[in-house]
Amino acid sequence: MKFFMDHKASPDWAVRQRIIILSLLWIAAIVTYLAVWGRPIALSDTIAMNLILLFGGIIGSYVFGAVWETNSARKVAVAQQAIEQGEADATVEVKP
């Protein structure tokens, strides 16, 4: 059974997407509950505000984490290609 977007991502990203989407749904459910049925006290307001900030943090980490990983993979691919073409010296000289 496919869960969310497993077919569009590598296995490690499929797990990350699952965790992220479930976290965002959980946060949205709690904020909705507090907005509709929560008591109008400062604690409910504080919880809702922090959950909304957590929501934004998760989305930001997901987007910038993906960009960071893509850039790292690209640099590794370029370095590997240079080594395979013989343009880079990959030897390590060890001096006593």
Helices and strands as residue ranges (DSSP letters): G 6-8, H 11-37, H 42-85
